Amino acid sequence: MNPVVSQPGYSSAVPASSDWQTGIFDCFDDIGICLCGALFPLCLSCQIASDMNECCLWGSSVAMRTMYRTRYGIPGSICKDCLCLTFLPLCALCQLKRDIEKRKAMNAL
């Protein structure tokens, strides 16, 4: 049996050098998302899940972040996704929502 050494890609149309549109600590790039994440994280999670056509309960999960990252060819790993959501959950949530909004604005979502 051969071990899996890389994550599968979501689509062949994914750009090879994509990255997050904002950093994990760039919360003030969008004050509305920052406030929503700080005051109503479950609401923001549901918005993210809705944007991705997923169940509301999965918006802040490692699986959701990993699926999004893989879909857009964003470098990283499941381990890094897990660490971000464990130690910086609100920052990671806001980063994901900011990225979704920026990709929507570019018609890339």
Contacts in CASP RR format, 6 or more apart in sequence:
PFRMAT RR
TARGET T0000
AUTHOR 0000-0000-0000
METHOD contacts of the structure
MODEL  1
MNPVVSQPGYSSAVPASSDWQTGIFDCFDDIGICLCGALFPLCLSCQIAS
DMNECCLWGSSVAMRTMYRTRYGIPGSICKDCLCLTFLPLCALCQLKRDI
EKRKAMNAL
7 66 0 8 1.000
7 70 0 8 1.000
7 77 0 8 1.000
7 78 0 8 1.000
8 70 0 8 1.000
9 70 0 8 1.000
9 73 0 8 1.000
10 67 0 8 1.000
10 70 0 8 1.000
10 71 0 8 1.000
10 72 0 8 1.000
10 73 0 8 1.000
11 71 0 8 1.000
14 71 0 8 1.000
14 72 0 8 1.000
14 73 0 8 1.000
15 72 0 8 1.000
15 73 0 8 1.000
16 73 0 8 1.000
18 72 0 8 1.000
18 73 0 8 1.000
18 74 0 8 1.000
19 74 0 8 1.000
19 75 0 8 1.000
20 74 0 8 1.000
20 95 0 8 1.000
20 99 0 8 1.000
21 98 0 8 1.000
21 99 0 8 1.000
21 102 0 8 1.000
21 103 0 8 1.000
22 29 0 8 1.000
22 95 0 8 1.000
22 98 0 8 1.000
22 99 0 8 1.000
22 102 0 8 1.000
23 95 0 8 1.000
24 84 0 8 1.000
24 88 0 8 1.000
24 91 0 8 1.000
24 92 0 8 1.000
24 95 0 8 1.000
25 91 0 8 1.000
26 95 0 8 1.000
26 98 0 8 1.000
27 33 0 8 1.000
27 34 0 8 1.000
27 91 0 8 1.000
27 94 0 8 1.000
28 34 0 8 1.000
29 98 0 8 1.000
30 94 0 8 1.000
30 97 0 8 1.000
30 98 0 8 1.000
30 101 0 8 1.000
33 44 0 8 1.000
33 94 0 8 1.000
33 97 0 8 1.000
33 98 0 8 1.000
33 101 0 8 1.000
34 94 0 8 1.000
36 43 0 8 1.000
36 44 0 8 1.000
36 47 0 8 1.000
36 97 0 8 1.000
37 43 0 8 1.000
37 44 0 8 1.000
37 90 0 8 1.000
37 93 0 8 1.000
37 94 0 8 1.000
37 97 0 8 1.000
38 90 0 8 1.000
41 60 0 8 1.000
41 89 0 8 1.000
41 90 0 8 1.000
41 93 0 8 1.000
44 60 0 8 1.000
44 93 0 8 1.000
44 94 0 8 1.000
44 97 0 8 1.000
45 56 0 8 1.000
45 57 0 8 1.000
45 59 0 8 1.000
45 60 0 8 1.000
45 93 0 8 1.000
46 56 0 8 1.000
46 59 0 8 1.000
47 97 0 8 1.000
48 59 0 8 1.000
48 60 0 8 1.000
48 64 0 8 1.000
48 93 0 8 1.000
48 96 0 8 1.000
48 97 0 8 1.000
48 100 0 8 1.000
49 55 0 8 1.000
49 56 0 8 1.000
49 57 0 8 1.000
49 58 0 8 1.000
49 59 0 8 1.000
49 64 0 8 1.000
50 56 0 8 1.000
51 97 0 8 1.000
51 100 0 8 1.000
51 104 0 8 1.000
51 109 0 8 1.000
52 59 0 8 1.000
52 64 0 8 1.000
52 67 0 8 1.000
52 68 0 8 1.000
52 100 0 8 1.000
54 64 0 8 1.000
58 64 0 8 1.000
59 93 0 8 1.000
60 85 0 8 1.000
60 89 0 8 1.000
60 92 0 8 1.000
60 93 0 8 1.000
61 85 0 8 1.000
62 78 0 8 1.000
62 81 0 8 1.000
62 82 0 8 1.000
62 85 0 8 1.000
64 96 0 8 1.000
65 81 0 8 1.000
65 84 0 8 1.000
65 85 0 8 1.000
65 92 0 8 1.000
65 96 0 8 1.000
66 78 0 8 1.000
66 81 0 8 1.000
68 74 0 8 1.000
68 96 0 8 1.000
68 99 0 8 1.000
68 100 0 8 1.000
69 76 0 8 1.000
69 81 0 8 1.000
72 99 0 8 1.000
72 103 0 8 1.000
72 108 0 8 1.000
81 92 0 8 1.000
84 91 0 8 1.000
84 92 0 8 1.000
85 92 0 8 1.000
85 93 0 8 1.000
100 109 0 8 1.000
103 109 0 8 1.000
END
